[in-house]
C-alpha cells in the first residue's frame, strides 16, 4: 500500500471501527453492583458515605442531620493499552492482520471496569472502606457516640468467596469513578516521531478511572460453604441492619454473586424448588444468581 495521507486516514478509520466493534461486543457486569461517579478532580472525597437519610414527622423545627466527616478518598488512576504496526507491514499490505487486535483492544476497554470492580470486591476482606474497617468485617461501628456496637457483614472460612448484595439503592455497594473515559488515539501521520524514530505507526487507548468501596451495609461477603444455613444467616444479618439512630435500613438482598466454582452450589440453594428429601425449598428464587467470570 502506498503510504500517503489518504491511505493513512483510511487505516485510522479501520482501526477505530475495529475498536468500536470490540467495545460493542461482550457482556459487562460491573453496572449491576457499582454506581458510576463522574469525577472532575484528581481524587474524590466521599464524606457522606454511611448516611441513610430517613423521614420523621415534622413537629416543631426541622432536625438537621450533619453528615459524618468520613475521610474516605478515591484517587483516580491512569490506564493505557498501546499497539504499534511496523511501517513495513503497511508497505506490504499486511496491516489487516492487526485489525483483530484493534477489536480485542476495544473489548478490553469495555471490560476493564469489570476487572477493577470485581478484583476490589474480592479484596474486600482485607481492604478498608469509609469507616476504617475492612469492607467485609465483623467490627463495623454502628450507633451514636457513647452507644456504638459492632456489626458484621461477613462469614469467615477458607473456601471460594460468594457475595450477597442489595443492588436496588441509588448508591450501590461499590463505586466506579470516571475522570476521563476510555478514548482511542492514533498516531498515523508519516511525520510523527514514532515513524521517524522507530519506523512504526501507533494507536492506543487510555483512561483515568478508579474503583472504590461504597456502602458496606449493602454487601455481605462469605468464604464459608455456600449452603442453606450460611445463606440464611447472611440474609438475616443484612435484613437486621439499622442506622446509627436505630431505624431499620430495610435492606433486602437481590443478587447472589458467585464465581464458576460456586455456580452449582448457588443453584442448589436458590434454583431448586425442592430439597433433596422432597421438602419445599423456602429459598427458591429468593435472589437472582449472577455468575461472574472475573471472580475466578
VMD Tcl script that draws the C-alpha trace (Angstrom):
set ca {
  {0.00 0.00 0.00}
  {1.28 3.45 -0.87}
  {1.84 5.38 2.34}
  {0.13 8.72 1.88}
  {-2.28 10.82 3.94}
  {-5.39 9.35 2.31}
  {-4.39 5.73 2.96}
  {-3.20 6.51 6.48}
  {-6.52 8.19 7.23}
  {-8.33 5.11 5.94}
  {-6.15 2.97 8.18}
  {-7.03 5.13 11.17}
  {-10.72 4.78 10.34}
  {-10.37 1.00 10.07}
  {-8.60 0.76 13.43}
  {-11.28 2.87 15.11}
  {-14.03 0.79 13.51}
  {-12.46 -2.40 14.86}
  {-12.04 -0.82 18.29}
  {-15.68 0.30 18.35}
  {-16.82 -3.15 17.28}
  {-14.94 -4.61 20.24}
  {-16.48 -2.01 22.55}
  {-19.94 -3.13 21.41}
  {-19.27 -6.84 21.98}
  {-19.24 -8.99 25.07}
  {-21.07 -8.63 28.37}
  {-20.22 -6.45 31.35}
  {-21.39 -6.94 34.92}
  {-19.96 -4.05 36.94}
  {-23.03 -1.84 36.45}
  {-25.04 -4.35 38.49}
  {-23.07 -3.72 41.68}
  {-21.35 -0.34 41.25}
  {-22.54 3.25 40.90}
  {-20.75 5.34 38.28}
  {-19.42 8.61 39.68}
  {-18.17 11.27 37.27}
  {-15.03 12.88 38.66}
  {-13.68 16.35 37.91}
  {-10.52 16.30 40.04}
  {-7.57 14.03 40.74}
  {-9.46 12.43 43.63}
  {-12.92 12.45 45.15}
  {-13.65 12.61 48.87}
  {-16.74 10.72 49.99}
  {-17.50 12.29 53.37}
  {-21.18 11.39 53.02}
  {-20.75 7.63 52.78}
  {-22.59 5.79 55.53}
  {-25.51 8.20 55.65}
  {-29.02 6.83 55.19}
  {-31.43 9.81 55.29}
  {-34.84 8.90 56.71}
  {-38.06 10.83 57.23}
  {-39.72 11.80 60.52}
  {-42.97 13.55 61.27}
  {-42.36 17.30 61.12}
  {-43.21 18.59 64.57}
  {-41.56 21.80 65.66}
  {-38.32 22.84 63.98}
  {-36.52 20.74 61.42}
  {-33.95 18.36 62.87}
  {-30.85 18.86 60.77}
  {-28.65 15.81 60.48}
  {-25.00 16.69 60.00}
  {-23.12 14.41 57.64}
  {-20.36 12.49 59.34}
  {-16.96 13.67 58.15}
  {-15.56 10.36 56.95}
  {-12.14 10.95 55.44}
  {-12.57 8.44 52.61}
  {-10.94 9.36 49.33}
  {-10.76 7.55 46.00}
  {-7.85 8.62 43.80}
  {-8.11 8.34 40.05}
  {-5.60 6.08 38.33}
  {-4.30 6.13 34.75}
  {-4.50 3.08 32.49}
  {-3.38 2.54 28.91}
  {-3.08 -0.09 26.20}
  {-0.95 0.74 23.15}
  {-0.24 -1.15 19.91}
  {2.31 -0.49 17.17}
  {2.35 -1.52 13.49}
  {5.68 -1.74 11.67}
  {5.73 0.55 8.65}
  {6.91 -2.37 6.55}
  {3.64 -4.20 7.20}
  {1.70 -1.26 5.84}
  {4.01 -1.09 2.83}
  {3.36 -4.79 2.22}
  {-0.42 -4.55 2.78}
  {-0.22 -6.74 5.88}
  {-1.99 -4.31 8.22}
  {-5.18 -6.40 8.01}
  {-3.72 -8.93 10.46}
  {-3.77 -6.19 13.11}
  {-7.50 -5.47 12.86}
  {-8.49 -8.29 15.27}
  {-6.09 -6.70 17.77}
  {-7.96 -3.40 17.45}
  {-11.23 -5.22 18.09}
  {-9.76 -7.06 21.07}
  {-8.46 -3.76 22.42}
  {-11.99 -2.36 22.28}
  {-13.28 -5.41 24.15}
  {-10.52 -4.96 26.75}
  {-11.55 -1.32 27.24}
  {-15.19 -2.29 27.69}
  {-14.46 -4.99 30.25}
  {-11.68 -3.17 32.13}
  {-14.18 -1.74 34.67}
  {-15.27 -5.33 35.40}
  {-11.69 -6.30 36.17}
  {-11.28 -3.37 38.56}
  {-14.63 -3.69 40.32}
  {-14.58 -7.45 40.90}
  {-10.92 -7.51 41.89}
  {-11.77 -4.90 44.52}
  {-14.79 -6.89 45.69}
  {-12.60 -9.97 46.21}
  {-10.14 -7.80 48.16}
  {-12.92 -6.50 50.37}
  {-11.93 -8.92 53.15}
  {-8.59 -7.13 53.53}
  {-9.14 -3.56 52.23}
  {-10.73 -0.78 54.34}
  {-13.82 1.21 53.45}
  {-15.10 4.58 54.69}
  {-15.42 3.61 58.39}
  {-11.81 2.39 58.60}
  {-12.78 -1.28 58.82}
  {-12.32 -3.77 56.02}
  {-15.26 -3.65 53.63}
  {-16.19 -7.16 54.76}
  {-15.61 -7.20 58.50}
  {-17.02 -8.33 61.84}
  {-16.46 -4.94 63.55}
  {-18.25 -2.20 61.63}
  {-19.11 0.51 64.19}
  {-22.82 1.46 64.20}
  {-24.56 3.89 66.55}
  {-24.11 7.32 68.10}
  {-21.25 8.38 70.32}
  {-21.40 6.53 73.60}
  {-23.58 3.76 72.20}
  {-21.51 2.13 69.44}
  {-22.00 -1.53 68.62}
  {-20.02 -3.79 66.28}
  {-21.84 -5.20 63.27}
  {-20.69 -7.95 60.92}
  {-21.21 -8.30 57.17}
  {-19.06 -11.37 56.61}
  {-18.63 -15.06 57.28}
  {-15.12 -16.39 57.73}
  {-13.83 -19.52 56.06}
  {-11.29 -20.78 53.59}
  {-13.49 -21.53 50.61}
  {-14.36 -19.77 47.38}
  {-15.91 -16.39 48.28}
  {-19.52 -15.59 47.46}
  {-21.43 -12.36 47.91}
  {-24.99 -11.38 48.75}
  {-25.90 -7.85 47.62}
  {-28.74 -5.36 47.76}
  {-28.43 -3.61 44.40}
  {-31.75 -1.76 44.49}
  {-30.48 1.50 46.05}
  {-29.32 4.65 44.20}
  {-25.90 4.13 45.80}
  {-24.69 0.60 45.15}
  {-22.16 -1.43 47.19}
  {-19.21 -0.27 45.06}
  {-18.29 2.88 43.17}
  {-16.73 3.25 39.73}
  {-15.16 6.68 39.42}
  {-14.51 8.14 35.95}
  {-12.27 11.17 35.45}
  {-11.53 10.52 31.75}
  {-13.41 7.80 29.91}
  {-11.78 5.23 27.65}
  {-10.59 7.00 24.50}
  {-8.77 5.75 21.40}
  {-5.98 7.85 19.86}
  {-3.91 7.16 16.74}
  {-0.51 8.40 15.56}
  {-0.77 7.63 11.86}
  {0.92 10.68 10.40}
  {4.10 9.96 8.43}
  {5.74 12.91 10.18}
  {5.06 11.61 13.72}
  {8.15 10.94 15.82}
  {7.23 7.27 16.23}
  {7.57 6.83 12.45}
  {10.84 8.74 12.32}
  {12.42 7.10 15.40}
  {11.07 3.53 15.22}
  {9.58 3.20 11.72}
  {6.19 2.25 13.11}
  {2.66 3.58 13.41}
  {0.96 3.58 16.82}
  {-2.51 3.61 18.30}
  {-3.59 3.39 21.92}
  {-6.44 3.72 24.36}
  {-6.24 5.34 27.78}
  {-8.46 6.33 30.68}
  {-8.38 7.83 34.18}
  {-10.68 5.80 36.41}
  {-10.82 4.13 39.80}
  {-12.84 1.54 41.68}
  {-13.77 2.12 45.31}
  {-15.97 0.83 48.09}
  {-19.41 2.29 48.61}
  {-21.81 1.14 51.32}
  {-20.76 -1.99 53.21}
  {-24.32 -2.32 54.52}
  {-25.45 -3.37 51.05}
  {-23.00 -6.26 50.73}
  {-22.28 -9.46 52.61}
  {-19.16 -11.50 51.85}
  {-18.62 -15.11 52.79}
  {-15.83 -17.65 52.48}
  {-17.91 -20.29 54.24}
  {-19.58 -23.06 52.20}
  {-22.48 -21.81 50.11}
  {-25.30 -23.83 51.66}
  {-28.78 -23.19 53.03}
  {-27.68 -22.41 56.59}
  {-24.98 -19.93 55.61}
  {-27.21 -18.26 53.02}
  {-29.97 -17.83 55.62}
  {-27.50 -16.40 58.12}
  {-26.23 -13.88 55.56}
  {-29.77 -12.85 54.60}
  {-30.74 -12.40 58.24}
  {-27.64 -10.34 59.00}
  {-28.36 -7.93 56.15}
  {-32.06 -7.69 56.91}
  {-31.43 -6.79 60.56}
  {-29.12 -3.84 59.89}
  {-30.11 -0.48 61.38}
  {-28.98 3.11 61.00}
  {-26.90 4.92 63.61}
  {-30.18 6.16 65.11}
  {-31.56 2.64 65.40}
  {-34.01 2.71 62.47}
  {-34.20 -0.38 60.24}
  {-32.42 0.20 56.94}
  {-34.86 -2.00 55.04}
  {-32.14 -3.88 53.22}
  {-33.38 -6.71 51.01}
  {-30.73 -8.77 49.17}
  {-31.36 -9.03 45.45}
  {-28.25 -10.64 43.99}
  {-26.14 -13.69 44.82}
  {-22.78 -13.16 43.18}
  {-20.59 -16.22 42.61}
  {-17.67 -17.49 40.56}
  {-17.94 -20.51 38.28}
  {-16.74 -22.76 41.11}
  {-19.79 -21.88 43.22}
  {-22.34 -21.98 40.41}
  {-23.68 -25.43 41.26}
  {-23.86 -24.69 44.99}
  {-25.76 -21.47 44.30}
  {-28.20 -23.26 42.02}
  {-28.87 -25.88 44.70}
  {-29.69 -23.22 47.30}
  {-31.71 -20.86 45.09}
  {-32.97 -22.58 41.94}
  {-34.12 -25.98 43.22}
  {-37.84 -25.88 44.03}
  {-37.43 -28.82 46.39}
  {-34.67 -30.05 48.66}
  {-33.10 -33.47 48.26}
  {-35.65 -35.11 50.57}
  {-38.63 -33.60 48.75}
  {-39.28 -30.75 51.19}
  {-40.10 -27.36 49.70}
  {-37.13 -25.02 49.34}
  {-38.05 -21.79 51.13}
  {-35.16 -20.00 49.36}
  {-36.43 -20.88 45.90}
  {-35.88 -17.84 43.65}
  {-35.21 -15.68 46.72}
  {-32.50 -13.79 44.82}
  {-31.01 -13.70 41.35}
  {-27.81 -15.69 40.80}
  {-25.10 -13.94 38.81}
  {-22.06 -15.98 37.80}
  {-19.16 -13.62 37.06}
  {-16.01 -14.87 35.30}
  {-13.91 -12.05 36.80}
  {-14.31 -13.63 40.24}
  {-12.28 -16.69 39.21}
}
mol new
graphics top color blue
foreach p $ca { graphics top sphere $p radius 0.5 }
foreach p [lrange $ca 0 end-1] q [lrange $ca 1 end] { graphics top cylinder $p $q radius 0.2 }
display resetview
